[in-house]
């Protein structure tokens, strides 16, 4: 009888250990391949909601063109270069 209880405990311990390890591993796997990004609302940067073009220069700076001008994003700050009336 003690032998059966000992085997049952080992099997139960193994099942619990495998279950917990797979849960811990699965939480880590969910982040693989997920890009890091942040959304900015037009109200946050005082911008028009429609962007016509996006480009990046050799320094990694991002430029966004919309109806209100060109916006420069350096990774943390936004700079707006307002469009001059009549210049396209």
Protein Blocks (a to p, Z undefined) as FASTA:
>chain_A
ZZmmmmmmmmmmmmmmmmmmmmmmmmmmmmgopacdddddfklnopafbdfbdcddfkop
acdddfkbccddehjaccdddddehiZZ
